[in-house]
Amino acid sequence: MSRTATSSARAPRADARRNRDHILDAAEQYFSKHGVGGSLDAIAKQAGVGAGTLYRHFPNREALLAALLAARDEALMSRRDELRTKAANAADALDGWLEALTEWAGAFDGLPDPLRAAAATSTSPLAVTCEGFITTTEEFLHAAQRDGSARKEIRARDLFLVALATSWVRGAALADGTSAAALAGITRNGWELNSSHTRGVSATPAD
């Protein structure tokens, strides 16, 4: 192949990478402002590319979300590894992982809904991501069940869905400064065996 032909072959690939990066940057900004239901055509316009270019890189909204979340996976995996080695016990490790999942699912307004839908199918580009995190949830849950700190009937998939639901509720209009701690406490009390853990939720003494 001649030098001219080689240069011509490299140029489209470089342009394609730049276009993809521009789309991801624009999508990050647009979803942060408008939520994940925002217009993909508006994202393409903001990125300075045509709608066809966006869809060549990301055939649907889920594929675009999967690419955006991939950039956040490293931080979540670092948290997973930290909990594996530094958590005081299996119950605290599971609690910390669910909190990390809740934060991850709150990256954009409305994100929990497509994640919930992806957890129920194998066809969504988000499905692999969800299944991987359900598997990690299962790891932490089984450790807590083995040492007697988590209820035997609890399932990892259900805890993953609880994390998504908690993330959604935290962003609801009725949530306030105490909602996050209250929801975390309710969640832990739901899976922990003989739990007296309150996570900042004050109990009212009985009369």
C-alpha positions in Angstrom: 0.0 0.0 0.0 1.3 3.5 -0.9 2.0 6.1 1.7 -0.9 8.2 0.3 -3.3 5.3 0.6 -2.1 4.6 4.1 -2.7 8.2 5.1 -6.2 8.2 3.5 -7.1 5.0 5.5 -5.9 6.5 8.8 -7.8 9.8 8.4 -11.4 8.4 8.5 -10.5 6.3 11.5 -9.1 9.4 13.3 -12.2 11.4 12.3 -14.5 8.6 13.5 -12.7 8.6 16.9 -13.0 12.3 17.2 -16.7 12.2 16.3 -17.3 9.5 18.9 -15.5 11.5 21.5 -17.5 14.6 20.7 -20.8 12.7 20.9 -19.9 11.3 24.3 -18.9 14.7 25.6 -22.1 16.2 24.3 -24.2 13.4 25.7 -22.6 13.7 29.1 -23.5 17.4 29.2 -27.0 16.9 27.7 -28.0 14.0 29.9 -26.6 15.8 33.0 -28.9 18.7 32.3 -32.0 17.1 30.7 -31.9 13.5 32.0 -31.6 10.3 29.9 -34.8 10.9 28.1 -33.3 13.9 26.2 -33.3 14.1 22.5 -30.5 12.2 20.7 -30.8 14.5 17.7 -30.2 17.4 20.0 -27.0 15.6 21.3 -25.9 15.1 17.7 -26.4 18.8 17.0 -24.5 19.8 20.2 -21.7 17.5 19.2 -21.5 19.1 15.7 -22.3 15.9 13.8 -25.3 14.6 11.9 -27.8 12.3 13.4 -26.6 9.6 11.1 -23.1 9.8 12.5 -24.4 9.5 16.0 -26.5 6.4 15.2 -23.5 4.8 13.4 -21.6 5.0 16.6 -24.5 4.4 19.0 -27.5 2.6 17.3 -29.8 3.4 20.2 -30.0 5.3 23.5 -29.0 2.2 25.5 -25.7 1.9 23.6 -24.9 5.5 24.2 -25.7 5.1 27.9 -23.6 2.0 28.1 -20.6 3.9 26.7 -21.1 6.8 29.1 -21.3 4.4 32.1 -18.2 2.5 31.0 -16.2 5.6 31.9 -17.6 5.4 35.5 -17.1 1.6 35.9 -13.4 2.0 36.9 -14.4 4.1 40.0 -17.1 1.6 40.9 -14.7 -1.3 40.5 -12.1 0.4 42.7 -14.8 0.8 45.4 -15.6 -2.9 45.0 -12.0 -3.9 45.5 -11.7 -1.6 48.5 -14.7 -3.1 50.2 -13.3 -6.6 49.6 -10.2 -5.9 51.5 -11.0 -3.1 54.0 -14.6 -3.5 55.1 -14.9 -4.4 58.8 -17.2 -7.3 58.1 -19.4 -8.9 55.3 -22.5 -6.9 56.3 -20.6 -3.6 56.0 -19.1 -4.7 52.7 -22.5 -5.5 51.3 -23.9 -2.2 52.6 -21.1 -0.3 51.1 -21.5 -2.0 47.7 -25.2 -1.2 47.6 -24.5 2.4 48.4 -21.9 2.5 45.6 -24.4 1.1 43.2 -27.0 3.6 44.3 -24.6 6.5 43.6 -23.6 4.9 40.2 -27.2 4.6 39.1 -27.8 8.3 40.0 -25.3 9.6 37.4 -28.2 11.0 35.3 -31.8 11.8 36.1 -34.0 8.9 34.9 -31.1 6.4 34.6 -32.5 3.8 36.9 -35.4 3.1 34.5 -33.3 1.9 31.5 -31.1 0.0 33.9 -34.1 -1.8 35.4 -35.3 -2.7 31.9 -31.9 -3.9 30.9 -31.7 -6.2 34.0 -34.7 -8.1 32.6 -33.3 -8.8 29.1 -30.2 -10.0 27.4 -30.5 -7.8 24.3 -29.9 -4.3 25.7 -26.3 -3.0 25.5 -26.8 -2.2 29.2 -27.6 -5.9 30.0 -23.9 -7.0 30.3 -23.2 -4.1 32.7 -26.2 -4.9 34.8 -25.4 -8.6 35.0 -21.8 -8.0 36.0 -22.9 -5.8 38.9 -25.6 -8.3 39.9 -22.9 -10.9 40.1 -20.8 -8.6 42.3 -23.8 -8.0 44.5 -24.2 -11.8 44.8 -20.6 -12.1 45.9 -21.1 -9.6 48.7 -24.5 -11.0 49.6 -23.3 -14.6 49.8 -20.4 -13.6 52.1 -22.9 -11.9 54.4 -25.2 -14.9 54.3 -22.4 -17.3 55.1 -21.4 -15.5 58.2 -25.0 -15.2 59.3 -25.4 -11.4 58.9 -27.8 -11.5 55.9 -31.1 -13.2 55.5 -31.0 -16.5 53.5 -34.0 -15.7 51.4 -32.6 -12.4 50.0 -31.5 -12.5 46.3 -28.8 -10.4 44.7 -31.0 -9.4 41.7 -33.6 -8.0 44.1 -30.9 -6.0 46.0 -29.6 -4.6 42.7 -33.2 -3.5 41.8 -33.5 -2.0 45.3 -30.4 0.1 44.7 -31.9 1.4 41.4 -35.2 2.2 43.2 -33.3 4.0 46.0 -31.4 6.0 43.4 -34.6 7.1 41.8 -36.3 8.0 45.1 -33.3 10.1 46.1 -33.8 12.3 43.1 -37.6 12.6 43.6 -39.1 16.0 44.4 -40.2 15.0 47.9 -36.7 13.9 49.0 -34.8 16.1 51.4 -31.5 16.1 53.2 -32.4 13.2 55.4 -33.8 10.9 52.7 -30.5 9.3 51.7 -29.7 8.1 55.2 -33.2 7.0 55.8 -33.4 4.9 52.6 -30.0 3.3 53.3 -31.2 2.4 56.8 -34.5 0.9 55.5 -32.6 -1.1 52.9 -30.1 -2.5 55.3 -32.8 -3.4 57.9 -34.5 -5.3 55.1 -31.7 -7.7 54.3 -29.7 -7.8 57.5 -30.4 -10.6 60.0 -31.3 -9.4 63.5 -30.5 -5.8 62.4 -30.3 -3.0 64.9 -28.5 -0.8 62.3 -30.2 2.6 61.8 -27.8 4.6 59.5 -28.8 7.9 61.1 -32.6 7.1 61.3 -33.8 8.1 64.7 -36.1 5.7 66.5 -39.0 7.0 68.6 -39.3 5.3 72.0 -42.5 3.4 72.6 -44.8 4.8 75.2 
